[in-house]
């Protein structure tokens, strides 16, 4: 097949996406496919060679990259880069790639692509919308509130007081439509001042901010492939929480796959992951994140439609534990899509 691996893009998660793009390219080429690397950030001049891609996934992209116009996406899809392509392997994380925008452009041009479709991509990227869908279908998710910028700031002290009263205890603050914990904070003793500071930090990446009750317990993630849940992974960061640094700096986090859970809890969490995947209309694969509280009650945090995809990322890790090596995983995703 002629496959376009779509990676990079205009997103704070650009560098992580490029790592996955290189890994998928090598895997697909090892299976005999003809692969073209496409980075929409370059507009019509979007075809990249492997030796042109040098990135450090632990570093966020420059302001210059993040400020590029979305018009580049349209120029990319309408260019000759997609001539003769059988399918696009979608590996852009975050905005302008995982949120349905690029998928819609591909559909307009008639290009098939891997993973979830436009509506599902948009729903999963919008944390508040996905939590509302999960709550409506009895999938437990942490209690939450939202804060929206007013004149570029979050300065309504009455609203901040009300949030702290309504959500007693520790709080998680994160942009409504970002991934990789970009702009995320955890406040263990929140007050108006610390909450406002956390909202301003998250507000660098989104106008709507999600404030969740922090669930004490264990961090779990479940990859769903087709209609099957893969082995559960427990994530144990070396101090602090599983932030951008812990995710993409070697040695900062331990991963236990399969997680040390009883058979009943394992089955229950895996079934919840499949339910969340289906409720949000996901296609082919996803990764569903949970917090398991001290009484073994799982709370679903979010569903990732284009999770990290380097050879050592969480979905490939779970697939390998299940007996599916990385090149075969890439092939399966294409088939399921």
C-alpha positions as CSV (number, residue, x, y, z in Angstrom):
1,X,0.0,0.0,0.0
2,X,1.0,3.6,-0.4
3,X,0.7,5.1,3.1
4,X,1.0,8.7,4.2
5,X,2.1,8.9,7.8
6,X,0.7,12.2,9.1
7,X,2.8,13.6,12.0
8,X,4.1,16.8,13.5
9,X,1.5,19.5,12.8
10,X,0.7,22.6,14.7
11,X,0.2,21.5,18.3
12,X,2.1,21.7,21.6
13,X,2.4,17.9,21.1
14,X,4.2,18.3,17.8
15,X,7.5,16.8,18.9
16,X,6.0,13.7,20.5
17,X,4.0,13.2,17.2
18,X,7.2,13.3,15.1
19,X,8.7,10.5,17.3
20,X,5.7,8.3,16.7
21,X,5.7,9.2,13.0
22,X,9.3,8.0,12.5
23,X,8.6,4.8,14.5
24,X,5.4,4.0,12.4
25,X,7.2,4.8,9.1
26,X,10.0,2.3,9.9
27,X,7.5,-0.3,11.0
28,X,5.3,0.0,7.9
29,X,8.4,0.0,5.6
30,X,9.5,-3.2,7.2
31,X,6.2,-4.7,6.1
32,X,6.9,-3.7,2.5
33,X,4.6,-0.7,2.3
34,X,5.6,2.5,0.5
35,X,5.5,5.3,3.1
36,X,5.5,9.1,2.7
37,X,6.0,11.2,5.8
38,X,3.7,14.3,5.8
39,X,4.0,17.2,8.2
40,X,1.1,19.6,7.7
41,X,2.9,22.4,9.4
42,X,4.8,23.0,6.1
43,X,1.6,23.5,4.0
44,X,2.0,22.4,0.4
45,X,5.7,21.6,1.0
46,X,4.7,19.0,3.5
47,X,6.7,15.9,2.4
48,X,9.5,15.2,4.8
49,X,12.5,12.8,4.6
50,X,13.4,10.8,7.7
51,X,16.8,12.5,8.0
52,X,15.0,15.9,8.1
53,X,13.3,15.0,11.4
54,X,15.4,15.7,14.5
55,X,13.4,16.3,17.7
56,X,13.5,15.9,21.4
57,X,10.1,14.8,22.7
58,X,10.7,16.2,26.2
59,X,10.8,19.7,24.8
60,X,7.8,21.7,23.7
61,X,7.8,23.2,20.1
62,X,8.7,26.8,19.5
63,X,6.2,29.7,19.6
64,X,6.9,30.2,15.9
65,X,5.6,26.7,15.1
66,X,2.6,27.0,17.4
67,X,1.7,30.3,15.7
68,X,1.5,29.0,12.2
69,X,-1.9,29.5,10.5
70,X,-4.4,26.7,10.2
71,X,-4.5,27.4,6.5
72,X,-1.3,25.3,6.3
73,X,-3.5,22.2,7.0
74,X,-5.7,22.9,4.0
75,X,-2.8,23.6,1.7
76,X,-1.2,20.3,2.8
77,X,-4.3,18.2,2.1
78,X,-5.0,19.9,-1.2
79,X,-1.3,19.4,-2.4
80,X,0.1,16.7,-4.6
81,X,1.6,15.1,-1.5
82,X,-1.6,13.0,-1.3
83,X,-1.7,11.9,-4.9
84,X,-1.7,8.1,-5.1
85,X,-2.1,7.6,-1.3
86,X,-4.2,4.6,-0.3
87,X,-4.6,5.6,3.4
88,X,-3.3,8.2,5.8
89,X,-1.9,6.9,9.1
90,X,-2.9,9.6,11.5
91,X,-0.4,10.4,14.2
92,X,-0.9,14.1,15.0
93,X,-1.6,14.5,18.7
94,X,-3.6,17.4,20.2
95,X,-5.1,20.3,18.3
96,X,-5.3,20.5,14.6
97,X,-4.9,16.7,14.2
98,X,-6.6,14.7,16.9
99,X,-9.6,17.0,17.2
100,X,-11.3,16.1,13.9
101,X,-10.1,19.1,11.9
102,X,-7.6,17.3,9.8
103,X,-9.9,14.2,9.5
104,X,-12.6,16.5,8.0
105,X,-10.1,17.8,5.4
106,X,-9.1,14.3,4.5
107,X,-12.8,13.3,4.1
108,X,-13.4,16.3,1.8
109,X,-10.6,15.2,-0.4
110,X,-11.7,11.5,-0.3
111,X,-8.6,10.2,1.5
112,X,-9.1,7.3,3.9
113,X,-7.4,7.5,7.2
114,X,-6.8,5.5,10.4
115,X,-8.5,5.9,13.7
116,X,-11.6,7.7,14.8
117,X,-13.8,9.7,12.5
118,X,-14.6,13.5,12.7
119,X,-17.3,13.5,15.4
120,X,-15.6,11.0,17.7
121,X,-12.3,12.8,17.4
122,X,-13.9,16.1,18.3
123,X,-15.8,14.6,21.2
124,X,-12.8,12.9,22.8
125,X,-10.6,16.0,22.4
126,X,-13.2,18.1,24.2
127,X,-12.8,16.8,27.8
128,X,-16.0,18.4,29.1
129,X,-18.1,16.9,26.2
130,X,-16.6,13.5,26.7
131,X,-17.2,13.6,30.4
132,X,-20.8,14.5,29.8
133,X,-21.2,11.5,27.5
134,X,-19.6,9.2,30.0
135,X,-21.8,10.5,32.9
136,X,-24.9,10.1,30.8
137,X,-24.0,6.4,30.2
138,X,-23.1,5.6,33.9
139,X,-19.3,5.5,33.3
140,X,-17.8,7.0,36.5
141,X,-15.7,10.1,36.0
142,X,-14.4,12.5,38.6
143,X,-16.7,15.4,39.6
144,X,-15.8,18.6,37.7
145,X,-16.4,22.2,37.0
146,X,-15.4,24.5,34.2
147,X,-13.9,28.0,34.0
148,X,-14.0,30.2,30.9
149,X,-11.8,33.2,30.2
150,X,-13.3,36.6,30.6
151,X,-11.3,39.3,28.8
152,X,-8.4,37.0,28.6
153,X,-8.2,36.1,32.4
154,X,-9.8,34.1,35.2
155,X,-10.3,36.9,37.7
156,X,-13.9,36.2,39.0
157,X,-13.0,35.5,42.7
158,X,-16.6,34.6,43.6
159,X,-16.6,31.9,40.9
160,X,-13.2,30.5,42.2
161,X,-14.6,30.4,45.8
162,X,-17.6,28.6,44.5
163,X,-15.5,26.0,42.7
164,X,-13.4,25.3,45.8
165,X,-16.5,24.9,47.9
166,X,-18.3,22.6,45.4
167,X,-15.2,20.4,44.8
168,X,-13.6,20.0,48.2
169,X,-10.1,18.5,48.4
170,X,-7.3,18.4,45.9
171,X,-8.0,19.6,42.3
172,X,-6.7,18.9,38.9
173,X,-6.7,21.8,36.4
174,X,-6.1,21.2,32.7
175,X,-7.0,22.8,29.3
176,X,-10.2,21.4,27.9
177,X,-8.7,20.4,24.5
178,X,-5.0,19.5,25.0
179,X,-3.2,16.2,25.7
180,X,0.1,15.1,27.1
181,X,-0.8,17.0,30.4
182,X,0.2,20.2,28.6
183,X,-0.8,23.1,30.9
184,X,-2.0,20.8,33.7
185,X,-1.6,21.4,37.4
186,X,-2.6,19.6,40.6
187,X,-3.5,21.6,43.7
188,X,-3.5,19.7,47.0
189,X,-4.5,22.6,49.1
190,X,-6.3,24.9,46.7
191,X,-7.1,28.5,47.5
192,X,-8.3,31.3,45.3
193,X,-4.8,32.5,44.5
194,X,-3.4,29.2,43.6
195,X,-6.4,28.2,41.6
196,X,-6.3,31.5,39.6
197,X,-2.6,30.9,38.9
198,X,-3.2,27.3,37.7
199,X,-6.1,28.6,35.5
200,X,-3.9,31.2,34.0
201,X,-1.2,28.6,33.2
202,X,-3.8,26.3,31.6
203,X,-5.3,29.3,29.8
204,X,-2.2,29.6,27.7
205,X,-3.5,26.6,25.8
206,X,-7.3,26.9,25.8
207,X,-10.1,29.4,26.7
208,X,-12.1,26.7,28.6
209,X,-10.4,25.0,31.5
210,X,-11.5,21.8,33.2
211,X,-11.3,21.6,37.0
212,X,-11.6,18.0,38.4
213,X,-11.6,16.5,41.8
214,X,-8.3,14.7,42.3
215,X,-8.8,11.0,42.8
216,X,-6.3,9.6,45.3
217,X,-5.1,6.2,44.1
218,X,-3.4,4.4,41.2
219,X,-3.1,5.6,37.6
220,X,-4.1,3.0,35.0
221,X,-4.5,3.1,31.2
222,X,-6.2,0.6,28.9
223,X,-5.6,0.3,25.2
224,X,-8.6,-0.8,23.1
225,X,-7.9,-2.5,19.8
226,X,-11.0,-3.2,17.7
227,X,-13.5,-4.6,20.3
228,X,-10.8,-5.9,22.6
229,X,-9.1,-4.4,25.7
230,X,-5.4,-5.1,25.9
231,X,-3.5,-5.7,29.2
232,X,-3.9,-2.8,31.7
233,X,-0.8,-0.7,32.4
234,X,-0.2,0.9,35.8
235,X,1.8,4.2,35.6
236,X,4.0,5.1,38.5
237,X,5.8,8.4,38.1
238,X,9.1,8.9,40.1
239,X,7.7,11.6,42.4
240,X,5.2,14.3,41.5
241,X,2.5,13.4,38.9
242,X,2.5,12.0,35.4
243,X,3.2,15.3,33.7
244,X,4.9,16.1,30.4
245,X,8.4,15.7,31.8
246,X,7.5,12.3,33.4
247,X,5.9,11.1,30.1
248,X,8.8,11.9,27.8
249,X,12.0,11.8,29.9
250,X,13.6,8.4,30.1
251,X,13.7,7.0,33.6
252,X,11.2,9.4,35.1
253,X,8.3,6.8,35.3
254,X,7.8,3.1,35.9
255,X,5.3,1.1,33.9
256,X,3.8,-2.2,35.1
257,X,2.2,-4.2,32.4
258,X,0.1,-6.1,33.1
259,X,-0.9,-4.1,36.2
260,X,-1.0,-6.0,39.5
261,X,-4.8,-6.2,39.9
262,X,-7.2,-8.9,40.9
263,X,-9.0,-10.7,38.0
264,X,-12.3,-9.1,38.9
265,X,-10.9,-5.5,38.9
266,X,-8.9,-6.2,35.7
267,X,-12.0,-7.4,33.9
268,X,-14.2,-4.5,35.2
269,X,-11.7,-1.8,34.2
270,X,-11.2,-3.4,30.7
271,X,-15.0,-3.6,30.2
272,X,-15.3,0.1,31.2
273,X,-12.6,1.0,28.7
274,X,-14.5,-0.8,25.9
275,X,-17.7,1.0,27.0
276,X,-16.1,4.4,26.9
277,X,-14.5,3.6,23.5
278,X,-17.9,2.7,22.1
279,X,-19.9,5.5,23.8
280,X,-17.6,8.1,22.2
281,X,-17.8,6.4,18.8
282,X,-14.1,5.5,18.5
283,X,-12.8,3.5,15.5
284,X,-10.0,0.9,15.4
285,X,-8.1,1.8,18.6
286,X,-7.9,4.2,21.5
287,X,-6.3,4.5,24.9
288,X,-8.6,5.0,27.9
289,X,-7.1,6.6,31.1
290,X,-8.4,5.9,34.6
291,X,-7.7,6.6,38.3
292,X,-8.4,3.7,40.6
293,X,-9.2,5.0,44.1
294,X,-8.2,3.4,47.4
295,X,-11.5,1.3,47.4
296,X,-10.8,0.0,43.9
297,X,-13.4,2.2,42.2
298,X,-12.2,3.2,38.7
299,X,-12.9,6.7,37.5
300,X,-12.5,7.3,33.7
301,X,-10.5,10.5,33.0
302,X,-10.5,10.6,29.2
303,X,-10.3,8.7,25.9
304,X,-7.3,9.3,23.6
305,X,-8.1,8.7,19.9
306,X,-4.5,9.1,18.8
307,X,-2.4,8.0,21.7
308,X,1.4,8.1,21.9
309,X,2.8,5.8,19.2
310,X,6.5,5.4,19.5
311,X,7.8,1.8,19.8
312,X,8.0,2.3,23.6
313,X,4.7,4.1,24.1
314,X,1.8,2.7,26.1
315,X,-0.4,1.3,23.4
316,X,2.5,-0.6,21.8
317,X,3.6,-1.7,25.2
318,X,0.2,-3.3,26.0
319,X,0.0,-4.8,22.5
320,X,3.4,-6.4,22.9
321,X,2.3,-7.9,26.2
322,X,-0.7,-9.3,24.3
323,X,1.7,-10.9,21.7
324,X,1.3,-8.2,19.0
325,X,4.6,-6.6,17.9
326,X,4.8,-3.0,16.8
327,X,4.7,-3.6,13.0
328,X,1.8,-6.0,13.3
329,X,0.0,-3.4,15.5
330,X,0.4,-0.8,12.7
331,X,-1.0,-3.3,10.2
332,X,-4.0,-4.1,12.5
333,X,-4.9,-0.5,12.9
334,X,-5.0,0.0,9.2
335,X,-7.1,-3.1,8.7
336,X,-9.5,-2.0,11.5
337,X,-9.8,1.5,10.0
